[in-house]
Amino acid sequence: MKKQLWILTEERPKKEVIETILSLYLKDRKISAFIDNIRIIPIIEKKKFTFVYEVIGIKSPKIPKIFLKIVSGNSSFVDYLVFETAKKPTQKDIPIYVIEETKTDDKESRNTGIYQRASKFVYADFYYPKIKKIMLYNLQVEQKKNATLTNIFGTKLLKTLGIKILGKKGITSKKFNKFKTIDELIKLKNEMPETSNGTSIKLKKYKNRIEITAKLEKAGRLASDPSIGTTTIIAACLRKLGWNKDIVITKHNLPNQRSVGKTNKFIQIANQIDIKLQNLKIPKTTLKNAYWHYETNGEKIGTILIDIVVEEFSNGFTIYHNHAGCERGYFITKEGEKLAVVKYNDRNKYKKGNKSERISLPDLVLLDNDKKEIINIEGEMYQNAEKGIEQLETFEYFEELYIKKYYPKHKITRTVVLYGGNDRKKPIGKISFILTTDGRILISVSAPSLFRKSFKNIFDYWK
């Protein structure tokens, strides 16, 4: 049976990212092809969703069909796995690419753009050690002209681990070259300026150990993501450069053994590359048998379907997405400006215990320009329908801050989208859409016309 190309992702797949992946595949396989108007099409059979998407828009007799499915990682998981298989990939299959995508640059967040994402490659390498790994910068805002030391150091770490970097300008200069020695790595990290809160990560080399000072504690437990990402990729690079003695995290601020936990990604990585905690023990753990699984129990299955169907089969489009478990998108204004959405009305008050300062964000916001309507969507599992309806009442501040400000003349509609169950009746009231576990698509008669038009068009497409 002829092999097909399968793209597995836990993100809302983006066409520009899919195109970059396909371009890389063509280059690596030395295949000539035309890429024109990439589309992601949900496969519908007998008016039921098959939970598979087909990617079209690439023309070559040597290119197989390209399919896409939504998955979830069992721990620290990258954004995309790409397989060449005759059938739907299984855990026994080995991908041709392991890809992490970020829209974040120095301009927004230095740690998220490099360290937190880089640790995913360290974990993925335990499952797929010889597979090409790619950090893809799908930048949504203009890249900062002068790279920070964090950017330079992080890029050098990625290159030291053999990770290919795509989508970022200016990283071919010598200052971004991979580290050649352990001493070079330590020197550059220690030359980086102290952070304002005094939690800078520093390294000190002794005859029988290298100490990394890093605060790993957050709210009394091992949970500080930026530091976890930084320490694990630094430790992986030290091992790559030949250090075979102790690597010890000091000044971690963890109060006792109980605060370490047993399942944190840091613990799993520490077991594999032998990282120690000063005055505490790393619990023994083994890798999970499976790196990923097909998503069958997440609300994002329904919201991602609507997102893609509206984009591909209507004149409407998404102006904000926050699918469960996925990277948050930007809010897009009428002028096309992309705004980072804030999580808090007042972050300091929230940290001091005032939970009302956290802004409730919808899972998906769609624009129907024909009707001058903005549709605010809360996604939920079928069994949590009432919870979804209650959540609709919390969107007021988000609407004031973004929708009413940038789309003042548009009508605002709030609605719930559900995934799960085996219902056969059309939804009513504030629930406008249900995707059942067997792929049945149920749309309320009072659902936004954008929903009804979009799905009519896709049903016609598959007739």
C-alpha positions in Angstrom: 0.0 0.0 0.0 1.3 3.4 -0.9 2.5 5.6 2.0 0.6 8.7 2.9 1.8 11.8 4.8 0.3 12.1 8.2 0.5 15.2 10.4 -0.4 14.8 14.0 -0.9 17.9 16.2 -2.4 18.9 19.5 -2.7 22.5 18.2 -5.3 24.2 16.0 -3.4 23.5 12.7 -2.4 26.7 10.8 -2.1 26.7 7.1 1.2 28.7 7.1 2.8 26.1 9.4 1.5 23.2 7.2 2.9 24.9 4.2 6.3 25.3 5.9 6.3 21.6 6.8 5.4 20.6 3.3 8.1 22.8 1.8 10.6 21.2 4.1 9.4 17.7 3.1 9.7 18.6 -0.6 13.2 19.9 -0.1 14.4 16.9 1.9 12.9 14.4 -0.5 14.1 16.4 -3.6 10.6 16.5 -5.0 9.3 19.2 -7.4 5.8 20.4 -6.7 3.5 23.4 -6.8 2.0 24.7 -3.6 -1.0 26.9 -4.2 -3.7 27.8 -1.8 -3.2 25.3 1.0 -6.5 24.2 2.5 -7.3 22.0 5.5 -10.6 20.2 4.8 -12.5 18.1 7.4 -13.4 14.7 5.8 -17.2 14.2 6.0 -18.8 10.9 5.1 -22.6 10.5 5.1 -22.8 13.9 6.9 -20.6 12.6 9.8 -17.1 13.9 10.6 -14.5 11.2 10.4 -12.1 13.1 12.8 -9.6 13.3 10.0 -8.6 16.4 7.9 -7.2 16.3 4.4 -4.6 18.9 3.4 -5.0 20.0 -0.3 -3.3 22.5 -2.5 0.0 20.7 -3.3 0.3 19.3 -6.8 2.9 16.6 -7.7 2.6 13.0 -9.0 5.1 12.0 -6.3 3.2 13.5 -3.4 0.9 11.1 -1.5 -2.3 12.2 0.1 -1.8 14.4 3.2 -3.9 13.8 6.3 -4.1 15.5 9.6 -5.4 14.4 13.0 -5.7 15.9 16.4 -3.7 14.2 19.2 -2.6 14.9 22.7 0.7 14.3 24.4 1.0 12.0 27.5 3.5 14.5 29.0 5.7 17.2 27.5 4.7 17.1 23.9 5.8 19.0 20.8 3.3 20.7 18.5 3.6 18.5 15.3 4.7 14.9 14.5 5.0 14.1 10.8 4.8 10.5 9.6 5.1 8.6 6.2 2.8 5.6 6.7 0.3 3.6 4.6 -2.3 3.8 7.4 -3.0 6.0 10.3 0.2 6.1 12.5 0.5 4.0 15.6 2.8 4.2 18.5 5.2 1.8 16.8 5.7 4.1 13.9 8.6 6.5 13.8 8.0 10.1 12.6 10.2 11.8 10.0 9.9 15.2 11.8 9.4 16.4 15.4 8.4 20.0 15.3 7.7 22.7 17.9 6.1 25.9 16.7 6.1 29.2 18.5 4.7 32.6 17.6 6.7 34.2 20.4 9.9 36.2 20.0 12.1 38.3 22.4 9.8 41.1 21.8 7.1 39.4 23.9 8.6 36.7 26.0 12.2 35.6 26.1 11.7 32.5 28.2 8.7 31.2 26.4 10.2 31.6 23.0 13.3 29.6 23.8 13.6 27.7 27.1 10.1 26.4 27.9 9.7 25.0 24.3 13.3 23.7 24.1 12.7 21.3 27.0 10.1 19.6 24.9 12.9 18.5 22.5 14.9 17.0 25.4 11.9 14.9 26.3 11.0 13.9 22.7 14.5 12.8 22.2 14.0 9.9 24.6 11.3 8.5 22.2 12.7 9.6 18.9 16.5 10.0 19.3 17.6 10.1 15.7 14.7 12.0 14.1 15.1 15.5 12.7 13.8 18.0 15.2 12.7 21.5 14.2 12.0 24.7 16.1 9.7 26.7 13.9 9.2 30.4 14.6 5.9 31.4 13.1 6.2 35.0 14.3 3.0 37.0 14.3 4.6 40.3 15.2 7.8 42.0 13.9 11.0 40.3 15.1 13.1 42.3 17.5 16.1 43.9 15.6 18.7 43.3 18.3 18.7 39.8 19.8 18.9 39.7 23.6 21.5 37.6 25.3 18.7 35.2 26.3 17.9 34.8 22.6 21.5 34.2 21.7 22.2 31.8 24.5 19.0 29.8 23.9 19.6 29.6 20.1 23.1 28.3 20.8 21.6 25.7 23.1 19.2 24.5 20.4 21.9 24.3 17.8 24.2 22.4 20.3 21.4 19.7 20.5 21.2 19.6 16.7 17.8 21.2 16.5 17.1 22.9 13.1 15.7 26.4 13.4 13.2 27.8 10.8 11.5 31.1 10.5 14.0 33.3 12.4 16.2 35.9 10.8 19.8 36.7 11.5 20.8 33.5 13.3 23.6 32.6 10.8 26.1 35.0 12.3 28.9 33.4 14.4 27.4 34.6 17.7 24.6 32.1 17.2 26.9 29.1 16.5 26.5 26.0 18.7 28.7 25.7 21.8 31.9 23.9 21.3 32.9 23.4 24.9 31.4 23.2 28.4 33.4 26.2 29.6 32.1 28.3 26.7 28.5 27.5 27.7 29.2 28.3 31.4 31.0 31.6 30.6 28.2 33.0 28.4 25.5 32.0 30.9 27.3 33.6 33.8 27.9 36.8 31.8 24.2 37.3 31.4 22.9 40.1 33.6 21.0 39.4 36.8 17.2 39.4 36.7 15.3 42.1 38.7 13.8 39.5 41.0 17.1 37.9 41.8 16.4 34.4 40.3 19.0 34.4 37.6 20.4 31.0 36.6 24.1 30.6 37.1 26.6 27.8 36.6 29.7 26.8 38.6 32.0 24.0 37.6 33.8 21.8 40.1 36.1 18.8 39.6 33.3 16.3 40.2 30.1 18.3 39.5 28.5 21.3 37.8 26.1 23.3 40.0 23.2 25.2 38.4 21.5 27.7 40.7 17.8 27.9 39.7 14.6 28.5 41.6 12.3 25.7 40.6 9.6 26.3 43.2 6.3 27.9 42.5 3.5 27.9 45.1 5.4 25.5 47.3 6.1 22.9 44.7 8.3 22.0 41.7 6.4 24.0 39.0 8.4 27.0 37.7 8.2 26.4 34.0 10.8 28.9 32.8 13.4 27.5 35.1 12.5 23.9 34.4 12.9 24.6 30.7 16.2 26.4 31.1 17.8 23.9 33.5 16.8 20.8 31.5 18.1 22.1 28.2 21.3 23.3 29.8 21.8 19.9 31.4 21.1 18.2 28.1 23.7 20.3 26.4 26.3 19.6 29.1 25.7 15.9 28.5 26.0 16.4 24.8 29.3 18.3 25.2 30.7 15.3 27.2 30.1 16.1 30.9 29.6 12.7 32.6 29.7 13.7 36.2 27.1 15.2 38.5 24.8 18.0 37.5 23.2 19.5 40.7 20.5 22.1 40.9 21.1 24.4 43.9 19.1 27.2 45.5 16.0 25.6 44.0 13.9 26.9 47.0 11.9 23.6 47.3 11.0 23.2 51.0 10.9 19.4 51.3 10.8 16.1 49.5 7.0 16.2 49.2 7.3 19.4 47.2 9.2 17.6 44.5 6.3 15.4 43.3 6.7 12.3 41.1 5.3 13.1 37.7 6.6 16.5 36.8 8.4 16.7 33.4 11.5 17.8 35.2 11.5 14.6 37.2 11.1 12.5 34.1 13.9 14.3 32.3 16.1 14.3 35.4 15.8 10.5 35.6 16.9 10.1 32.0 19.9 12.5 31.9 20.8 12.2 35.6 20.1 15.6 37.2 20.3 15.9 41.0 18.6 18.3 43.5 20.6 19.7 46.3 19.6 18.1 49.7 16.6 16.3 48.0 16.1 13.1 46.1 14.9 12.7 42.5 12.1 10.1 42.6 12.7 7.1 40.4 10.4 7.1 37.4 10.2 5.4 34.0 9.1 6.9 30.7 5.5 6.5 29.7 5.0 3.7 27.2 3.4 6.1 24.7 4.5 9.6 23.8 1.1 10.6 22.4 -2.5 9.4 21.9 -5.3 10.3 19.5 -7.5 12.9 21.1 -11.0 11.4 21.8 -12.1 13.2 24.9 -11.4 16.9 24.6 -13.7 19.9 24.0 -11.2 21.3 21.4 -12.2 18.6 19.0 -15.5 20.5 18.5 -14.2 24.1 18.6 -11.3 23.3 16.2 -13.7 21.7 13.7 -15.9 24.9 13.7 -12.8 27.1 13.5 -11.6 25.3 10.4 -15.0 24.9 8.7 -15.8 28.6 9.1 -12.4 29.5 7.7 -12.6 27.2 4.7 -16.3 27.3 3.8 -17.5 30.8 4.5 -16.6 34.5 4.3 -16.2 34.6 8.1 -13.0 34.2 9.9 -11.5 33.7 13.4 -10.4 36.8 15.3 -9.3 35.0 18.4 -8.8 31.4 19.4 -8.0 29.8 22.8 -8.8 26.2 22.2 -8.4 24.0 25.3 -4.8 22.8 25.6 -3.6 24.9 22.6 -1.5 28.0 22.3 -3.6 31.2 22.6 -3.9 33.3 19.5 -3.9 37.0 19.1 -7.0 39.2 19.0 -7.2 40.5 15.4 -8.7 44.0 14.9 -10.5 45.3 11.9 -7.3 46.8 10.7 -5.5 43.5 10.9 -3.5 44.4 14.0 -2.7 41.4 16.2 -3.0 42.1 20.0 -1.7 39.9 22.8 -4.7 39.2 25.0 -4.2 39.8 28.7 -5.2 37.3 31.3 -5.7 39.6 34.2 -7.4 43.0 34.9 -4.8 43.5 37.7 -2.1 40.8 37.9 -0.8 42.0 41.3 -4.2 41.9 42.9 -4.8 38.4 41.4 -1.5 37.2 42.8 -2.5 38.5 46.2 -5.6 36.3 46.1 -8.3 38.3 44.3 -9.4 35.7 41.8 -12.0 38.1 40.2 -9.1 39.9 38.6 -8.6 37.0 36.2 -10.3 37.7 32.8 -12.5 34.9 31.5 -11.6 34.2 27.9 -13.8 32.5 25.3 -12.4 29.5 23.4 -13.2 30.9 20.0 -14.3 34.2 18.6 -15.6 34.4 15.0 -16.4 37.3 12.8 -19.4 37.3 10.4 -18.8 40.4 8.4 -21.9 39.8 6.3 -24.1 40.0 9.4 -21.9 42.4 11.3 -21.8 39.8 14.1 -19.2 38.6 16.5 -19.7 35.1 17.9 -18.2 34.4 21.3 -17.9 30.6 21.8 -17.4 28.5 24.9 -16.4 24.9 24.2 -17.3 22.2 26.6 -17.7 18.4 26.8 -21.2 17.2 26.4 -21.6 16.2 30.0 -20.5 19.7 31.1 -23.2 21.6 29.1 -24.5 23.5 32.1 -21.0 24.6 33.1 -20.5 25.9 29.5 -23.8 27.9 29.7 -22.7 29.4 33.0 -19.4 30.4 31.6 -21.1 32.5 28.9 -22.0 35.0 31.6 -18.3 35.7 32.4 -17.3 37.2 29.1 -18.4 40.8 29.7 -14.9 42.2 30.6 -13.3 40.5 27.5 -16.0 42.0 25.3 -15.6 45.4 26.8 -11.8 45.3 26.5 -11.6 44.0 23.0 -14.8 43.4 21.0 -16.7 46.6 21.8 -13.5 48.6 21.5 -12.4 47.3 18.1 -15.7 46.3 16.6 -18.1 48.8 18.2 -20.9 48.5 15.6 -21.1 44.7 15.6 -23.7 42.6 17.3 -22.3 40.2 19.9 -23.6 36.6 20.2 -22.6 34.2 22.9 -23.1 30.5 22.4 -21.9 27.0 23.6 -20.3 24.3 21.4 -20.2 20.8 22.7 -18.3 17.6 21.9 -19.3 14.2 23.1 -22.3 12.1 23.8 -24.5 10.3 21.4 -27.4 12.7 21.1 -29.5 12.7 17.9 -31.7 15.7 18.7 -30.7 19.2 17.6 -29.5 21.4 20.4 -31.6 24.2 21.8 -31.2 27.4 23.7 -27.7 28.7 24.3 -26.2 25.5 22.9 -26.0 25.9 19.1 -23.7 23.0 18.0 -22.9 19.4 19.1 -20.3 17.1 17.6 -21.1 13.6 18.9 -18.5 10.9 19.6 -19.5 9.1 16.4 -19.0 12.3 14.3 -22.7 13.3 14.0 -23.0 17.1 13.5 -26.0 18.7 15.2 -26.8 22.4 14.6 -29.5 24.3 16.4 -32.2 26.0 14.2 -31.3 29.2 16.1 -27.5 28.8 15.7 -25.6 31.7 14.2 -26.2 31.8 10.5 -22.4 31.6 10.0 -22.5 28.0 11.5 -25.4 26.9 9.3 -24.0 28.4 6.1 -20.5 27.0 6.7 -21.7 23.4 7.4 -24.1 23.5 4.5 -21.2 24.4 2.2 -19.0 21.5 3.5 -21.8 19.0 3.2 -22.3 20.1 -0.4 -18.5 19.8 -1.0 -18.6 16.2 0.1 -21.7 15.2 -1.8 
